[in-house]
Amino acid sequence: MAVTVFEALQLIENTVSPLSTEIIPIENALSRVCAKALKASIALPTFNNSAMDGYGLRGEADTYTIIGKILAGDSHSYKLHEGECIKILTGAEVPDSVERIIPQENTEATDTTITIKKAVPIGANIRYRGEDIHEGTLIADKGDFITSAHIGLLASQGVTHVEVFRKVRTGVFASGSELKLHFEKLGKSQVYNSNTLYLLARSEELGAETRFVGKSEDSVDSLKALVEAALDCDVIITSGGVSVGEADYTKAAFAALGMETLFDKVQIKPGKPTTFGKIGNTAILNLPGNPLASALNFELFGKFLLHKLSGRKAAYHATIETVTDKEIHSPRPVANVIPGFYNGHTFQPAEKFAPGMVNVLNHCNGMVIVDAKTDKIKEGEKVNFLPMRWDFLREDFETFTS
C-alpha cells in the first residue's frame, strides 16, 4: 500500500541519524553543519567604547573644559570631574567617569573648551561592554548550518576550529540501455540521461560529496555490481527501474542484496513509485525515471534525507504563504505537485509540465503541493509555496524599501 507524503518523510526521519563528526578550521566551515554548541568566551564589545567621534562629558553644563584626547587603541587612566570633557574618537575606550558622548557636530570647540549646541541624554553614543554578546551567549548551536555570519561571529571570539558533521557521501549511477550519457553518441530510439547529472549536481548543491558510480547494463547482475561498489556511500540514489515492468531490474538488484524497504510507493503525482530503504548503514532512494518526476521527488524526499544525515537542525520543508495567479486543477485523489514560479507576490504555475519533461524546473523556483482532498484551487486563493534552490532575485528593478 502506498504511503502519504508525510508518512514517507516520517519513515525517513525514523530511519536515519546524523553522521560522524570532524574538526576543521573555521576558514573551511562555510556551508557545513555545526556538531557541537559553542558559547562566547569574550564579551562584545570587550570594553565600553565610543560609537562616534565626539566628546565624553561628565555633569550637566553648557560649557566644558577639555582635559585630553583618546584615540582608538589608546590605554589611559583619565578620570573626569563635573564640567570636564575629553575628546574621543570612534572605537576608543570610554573612561568610567564619562556619562555620555556628544557628537562633535553638536558642539562649538576651542583649544580648551566646548560649548553645547544640542544636548544628548545620559548613555548616548556609548557602546557598553557586552551589549552585543555576553560571555556564555550561544553563538552556534548543534545542527546550525554555518553561514558567513557564523564565520564572522566565530572569528570575533578567537575561535580557530569547529566540530562539524562530516559531509554526506552520495553515490549515483546510471541505468537503462535506452539512455546514453551526455558524452556518448546517440543511437536510434535512444535519449541522453539527464537524471544522473541532475541528481549529482543537486546533491552537491545541498552539500553532499557526490560520486558517479558508473553505468549499468540492463541486468540484475550488472546493477548488483554497481550497488555493491557504492555501499561505502551514506546514500545511493537511482532513477528509473522502480515501476512495474518487465525491464525494471533495480528493485530486483536491491532485493538480492538484502535491502530493507521502508516504502515503495507514495500517494503523489508525479512520482508514485518512489522507493526508500536501507542496506546496512547505506540509505537507498530509488526515484522515478521520468526527469521531472525524479527531480520533484528528490526535492521532497532526497533533500530531507540529506539534511537529516548531515545533522541539520532546520531540516524540514518550510513554505511561504501566497496566492496563485491561475486556477490549479488537481483531479486525482493523491497529492499533486505543481511546479512554478513565486515572484514575491503570487505563485505562477508552470504553463506546461509533464513527468517526462526536462525544460520545466529551469523556469521554476519552487512548487505547490495540492493535498489529496482538494481537486481545485481557484485563482487568488492561498497556497503554500515550497521554495527550491534560489536566491530571491528579479530580472528587473523593483523598489524594496518598506
VMD Tcl script that draws the C-alpha trace (Angstrom):
set ca {
  {0.00 0.00 0.00}
  {1.27 3.47 -0.87}
  {2.21 5.83 1.97}
  {1.31 9.51 2.09}
  {3.95 12.21 1.56}
  {4.07 12.90 5.29}
  {4.27 9.21 6.20}
  {7.19 8.86 3.77}
  {9.02 11.78 5.40}
  {8.36 10.32 8.85}
  {9.79 6.95 7.79}
  {12.94 8.66 6.51}
  {13.28 10.60 9.76}
  {12.85 7.47 11.86}
  {15.41 5.54 9.80}
  {18.46 7.79 9.53}
  {20.70 9.55 12.05}
  {23.36 12.27 11.78}
  {26.76 11.11 10.62}
  {30.08 11.16 12.49}
  {31.92 14.43 13.11}
  {35.26 16.04 12.33}
  {37.11 19.15 13.47}
  {38.06 21.68 10.79}
  {39.40 25.27 10.62}
  {36.66 27.91 10.56}
  {38.01 29.05 7.18}
  {36.74 25.73 5.78}
  {33.49 25.60 7.75}
  {31.22 27.54 5.38}
  {28.06 25.55 4.49}
  {28.91 22.78 6.96}
  {26.73 21.77 9.91}
  {27.85 22.54 13.44}
  {28.10 19.39 15.58}
  {28.67 20.99 18.99}
  {27.13 24.02 20.67}
  {29.57 26.91 21.06}
  {29.30 29.70 23.62}
  {31.00 33.07 23.71}
  {34.12 33.28 25.86}
  {34.58 37.00 25.21}
  {32.07 39.81 25.79}
  {31.47 42.09 22.81}
  {32.26 44.89 22.97}
  {35.10 43.88 25.30}
  {35.10 47.36 26.84}
  {32.92 50.49 26.82}
  {33.78 52.38 23.63}
  {32.67 55.39 21.67}
  {30.19 54.96 18.84}
  {31.39 58.13 17.10}
  {33.91 60.96 17.06}
  {32.97 63.46 19.72}
  {33.48 64.42 23.35}
  {32.94 62.42 26.51}
  {31.11 64.53 29.08}
  {30.63 64.48 32.82}
  {27.94 66.54 34.52}
  {25.30 68.94 33.23}
  {26.74 72.17 31.80}
  {26.68 74.47 28.79}
  {30.47 74.72 28.57}
  {33.04 72.01 29.36}
  {36.81 72.07 29.84}
  {38.77 69.70 27.58}
  {41.27 67.65 29.64}
  {42.68 65.36 26.93}
  {42.17 63.15 23.92}
  {41.70 59.38 23.45}
  {42.29 57.57 20.16}
  {41.12 54.06 19.29}
  {43.58 51.59 20.83}
  {44.91 54.04 23.45}
  {45.29 52.90 27.04}
  {44.57 55.65 29.58}
  {43.64 56.45 33.15}
  {41.51 59.55 32.70}
  {39.02 60.39 35.45}
  {36.68 63.27 34.67}
  {35.10 65.63 37.16}
  {31.94 67.70 36.84}
  {32.17 70.14 33.93}
  {35.05 68.33 32.24}
  {35.15 66.58 28.88}
  {37.59 64.59 26.81}
  {37.91 64.41 23.03}
  {37.31 60.82 21.95}
  {37.34 59.04 18.58}
  {35.17 56.18 17.32}
  {36.11 52.85 18.91}
  {38.22 54.40 21.67}
  {37.80 53.14 25.24}
  {35.42 55.32 27.24}
  {36.55 56.21 30.80}
  {34.17 55.05 33.54}
  {33.70 58.68 34.58}
  {32.20 59.64 31.20}
  {28.38 59.75 31.25}
  {27.67 60.39 27.57}
  {29.33 61.06 24.21}
  {28.25 64.15 22.33}
  {28.94 64.23 18.57}
  {31.48 66.88 17.67}
  {28.98 68.49 15.27}
  {26.74 69.22 18.29}
  {29.42 71.46 19.80}
  {31.45 74.60 19.22}
  {35.05 73.94 20.24}
  {38.14 75.95 21.10}
  {41.54 74.51 22.04}
  {40.46 74.22 25.69}
  {36.65 74.20 25.84}
  {33.48 73.14 24.09}
  {30.07 74.76 24.15}
  {26.98 72.58 23.75}
  {24.73 73.39 20.81}
  {22.44 70.35 21.09}
  {22.42 68.19 24.21}
  {22.30 64.39 24.31}
  {20.94 62.13 27.09}
  {22.88 60.07 29.62}
  {24.43 57.00 27.96}
  {24.22 58.42 24.44}
  {26.71 57.08 21.87}
  {28.47 54.73 24.28}
  {28.72 51.09 23.21}
  {28.74 49.28 26.54}
  {30.73 46.15 27.30}
  {28.68 43.05 26.50}
  {25.73 44.86 24.91}
  {26.25 42.78 21.75}
  {27.35 39.48 23.31}
  {27.73 38.43 26.94}
  {30.15 35.72 28.00}
  {28.27 32.45 27.77}
  {25.95 33.56 24.93}
  {25.18 30.73 22.49}
  {26.88 31.70 19.21}
  {26.44 28.47 17.23}
  {24.13 25.61 18.12}
  {24.39 21.94 17.30}
  {22.67 21.46 13.96}
  {23.19 25.03 12.72}
  {24.01 25.39 9.03}
  {27.15 27.50 9.12}
  {26.88 30.72 7.11}
  {29.22 33.64 6.56}
  {27.54 35.31 9.55}
  {28.62 32.40 11.76}
  {32.17 32.61 10.42}
  {32.41 36.27 11.37}
  {30.92 35.60 14.79}
  {33.29 32.70 15.49}
  {36.25 34.82 14.40}
  {35.14 37.59 16.78}
  {35.58 35.09 19.61}
  {39.02 33.93 18.53}
  {37.66 30.50 17.57}
  {40.05 28.77 15.17}
  {38.41 25.34 14.70}
  {34.88 24.00 14.87}
  {33.44 20.50 15.13}
  {31.10 19.71 12.24}
  {29.23 16.70 10.93}
  {31.05 15.17 8.01}
  {29.64 15.62 4.55}
  {27.11 13.07 3.30}
  {28.68 10.75 0.73}
  {26.20 10.27 -2.10}
  {26.54 7.75 -4.92}
  {24.51 7.97 -8.13}
  {24.57 5.55 -11.04}
  {23.00 5.42 -14.47}
  {20.90 2.55 -15.77}
  {18.81 1.76 -18.82}
  {20.10 0.66 -22.24}
  {17.94 3.29 -23.95}
  {19.77 6.05 -22.09}
  {23.15 7.43 -23.10}
  {25.45 9.58 -21.01}
  {25.95 13.12 -22.27}
  {29.39 12.33 -23.75}
  {28.21 9.24 -25.68}
  {26.80 9.03 -29.18}
  {23.05 8.57 -29.51}
  {21.69 5.62 -31.41}
  {18.22 5.12 -32.83}
  {15.44 5.32 -30.19}
  {17.92 6.47 -27.55}
  {17.98 9.63 -25.40}
  {20.52 11.32 -23.20}
  {20.45 10.58 -19.47}
  {19.75 13.90 -17.75}
  {18.69 12.45 -14.38}
  {22.10 11.22 -13.27}
  {23.85 14.54 -13.84}
  {20.94 16.44 -12.28}
  {20.95 14.31 -9.14}
  {24.72 14.60 -8.78}
  {24.58 18.38 -9.22}
  {21.61 18.86 -6.88}
  {23.18 16.67 -4.19}
  {26.34 18.74 -4.44}
  {24.29 21.95 -4.15}
  {22.89 20.54 -0.92}
  {26.39 19.99 0.49}
  {26.97 16.31 -0.25}
  {30.16 14.71 -1.52}
  {28.97 13.13 -4.75}
  {30.25 10.22 -6.76}
  {29.22 8.87 -10.14}
  {29.36 5.13 -9.56}
  {29.04 4.12 -13.20}
  {26.59 2.93 -15.82}
  {24.92 -0.45 -15.60}
  {23.68 -2.80 -18.25}
  {20.07 -3.94 -18.21}
  {20.60 -6.93 -15.95}
  {20.27 -7.68 -12.27}
  {23.92 -8.77 -12.02}
  {25.19 -5.53 -13.56}
  {23.06 -3.44 -11.20}
  {24.13 -5.54 -8.21}
  {27.78 -4.90 -9.03}
  {27.22 -1.14 -9.10}
  {25.26 -1.16 -5.85}
  {27.96 -3.21 -4.12}
  {30.58 -0.71 -5.36}
  {28.58 2.13 -3.79}
  {27.81 0.62 -0.37}
  {30.57 2.71 1.21}
  {28.36 5.74 0.47}
  {25.85 7.06 3.00}
  {23.17 7.35 0.31}
  {22.67 5.65 -3.04}
  {20.31 7.47 -5.40}
  {18.92 5.87 -8.54}
  {16.26 6.87 -11.03}
  {14.21 4.50 -13.12}
  {13.58 0.81 -12.80}
  {11.19 1.12 -9.85}
  {7.83 0.92 -11.60}
  {6.04 -2.24 -12.62}
  {7.51 -3.57 -15.86}
  {9.43 -6.48 -17.38}
  {12.63 -4.46 -17.84}
  {12.72 -3.00 -14.31}
  {15.77 -4.58 -12.70}
  {16.53 -2.06 -9.98}
  {14.18 -3.44 -7.34}
  {15.36 -6.97 -8.03}
  {19.01 -5.99 -7.70}
  {18.47 -4.21 -4.38}
  {16.31 -7.03 -3.07}
  {19.04 -9.55 -3.91}
  {21.43 -7.53 -1.73}
  {19.06 -7.62 1.24}
  {17.56 -4.15 1.05}
  {15.08 -3.39 3.83}
  {12.29 -1.50 2.08}
  {10.55 1.15 4.19}
  {8.18 2.23 1.41}
  {7.94 1.55 -2.31}
  {5.01 3.74 -3.34}
  {3.94 7.26 -2.37}
  {0.48 8.75 -2.83}
  {1.78 11.53 -5.05}
  {1.63 12.66 -8.66}
  {4.09 12.57 -10.32}
  {6.37 10.01 -8.71}
  {4.24 7.28 -7.18}
  {6.92 4.53 -7.49}
  {9.45 6.37 -5.29}
  {11.15 3.82 -3.02}
  {13.21 4.22 0.15}
  {15.10 1.64 2.19}
  {18.46 0.61 3.64}
  {21.23 -1.89 3.03}
  {23.22 -1.95 6.24}
  {24.07 1.67 7.05}
  {23.51 2.90 3.48}
  {20.21 4.63 2.70}
  {18.69 3.86 -0.69}
  {16.44 6.29 -2.57}
  {15.02 4.95 -5.85}
  {13.31 7.69 -7.85}
  {11.09 7.51 -10.94}
  {12.80 7.51 -14.33}
  {10.86 10.48 -15.76}
  {13.09 13.56 -15.35}
  {10.59 16.00 -13.82}
  {9.09 13.34 -11.55}
  {12.58 12.34 -10.42}
  {13.64 15.91 -9.69}
  {10.47 16.89 -7.81}
  {10.50 13.77 -5.66}
  {14.19 14.23 -4.90}
  {13.31 17.73 -3.73}
  {10.69 16.36 -1.35}
  {12.43 13.24 -0.07}
  {16.10 13.36 -1.10}
  {16.68 16.87 0.20}
  {15.14 15.95 3.56}
  {17.19 12.73 3.69}
  {20.47 14.57 3.05}
  {19.65 17.25 5.62}
  {18.81 14.68 8.31}
  {22.02 12.75 7.66}
  {24.05 15.96 7.68}
  {22.79 16.78 11.17}
  {20.91 19.94 10.20}
  {18.50 21.12 12.87}
  {16.43 23.01 10.29}
  {15.86 20.00 8.02}
  {12.13 20.31 7.44}
  {10.36 21.86 4.47}
  {9.23 25.43 5.06}
  {6.66 27.30 2.98}
  {5.73 30.83 2.02}
  {2.03 31.64 2.06}
  {0.98 33.36 -1.14}
  {-1.85 33.20 -3.69}
  {-1.99 31.52 -7.07}
  {-2.42 33.74 -10.11}
  {-4.10 30.94 -12.05}
  {-6.62 28.23 -11.24}
  {-4.98 24.91 -10.34}
  {-6.73 21.63 -11.17}
  {-5.80 18.52 -9.19}
  {-8.11 15.74 -10.41}
  {-6.59 12.61 -8.82}
  {-7.14 11.55 -5.19}
  {-3.42 11.87 -4.37}
  {-1.13 14.78 -3.54}
  {-0.38 16.67 -6.76}
  {2.92 18.51 -7.20}
  {2.65 21.72 -9.21}
  {5.98 23.31 -10.20}
  {6.00 27.05 -10.74}
  {7.49 30.44 -10.00}
  {6.98 32.67 -6.98}
  {7.63 36.30 -7.94}
  {7.29 37.80 -4.47}
  {3.60 38.49 -4.89}
  {1.91 35.44 -6.42}
  {2.59 31.83 -7.37}
  {2.61 31.27 -11.13}
  {2.06 27.59 -12.00}
  {4.22 26.32 -14.86}
  {2.43 26.80 -18.18}
  {3.16 23.26 -19.33}
  {4.61 20.34 -17.43}
  {4.56 16.56 -17.57}
  {6.59 13.89 -15.71}
  {8.91 13.24 -18.65}
  {9.83 16.87 -19.34}
  {13.27 18.36 -18.70}
  {12.76 22.06 -19.54}
  {10.45 22.86 -16.61}
  {12.48 23.40 -13.44}
  {14.78 25.68 -15.42}
  {11.90 28.20 -15.30}
  {10.69 27.45 -11.77}
  {11.91 28.30 -8.28}
  {9.65 26.01 -6.30}
  {6.38 24.16 -6.16}
  {2.97 23.88 -4.57}
  {1.60 20.54 -3.37}
  {-2.16 20.20 -3.56}
  {-3.45 17.73 -0.98}
  {-5.40 14.63 -1.95}
  {-8.74 16.06 -0.78}
  {-8.57 19.19 -2.95}
  {-9.47 18.97 -6.63}
  {-9.22 22.66 -7.47}
  {-7.63 25.86 -6.16}
  {-9.18 28.98 -7.63}
  {-7.23 31.96 -8.91}
  {-6.40 34.28 -6.00}
  {-6.75 31.57 -3.33}
  {-3.99 30.93 -0.82}
  {-1.32 28.32 -1.45}
  {1.78 27.19 0.43}
  {4.82 27.67 -1.78}
  {7.82 25.36 -1.22}
  {10.97 27.10 -2.46}
  {13.68 25.06 -4.11}
  {17.20 26.31 -4.88}
  {17.06 30.08 -5.14}
  {18.48 33.43 -4.37}
  {15.37 35.55 -4.27}
  {16.23 37.91 -7.12}
  {14.47 39.60 -10.04}
  {15.29 40.30 -13.68}
  {14.12 43.90 -13.37}
  {14.34 46.54 -10.64}
  {11.60 46.78 -8.06}
  {11.74 49.08 -5.06}
  {12.42 47.08 -1.91}
  {12.23 49.60 0.93}
  {9.40 49.43 3.46}
}
mol new
graphics top color blue
foreach p $ca { graphics top sphere $p radius 0.5 }
foreach p [lrange $ca 0 end-1] q [lrange $ca 1 end] { graphics top cylinder $p $q radius 0.2 }
display resetview
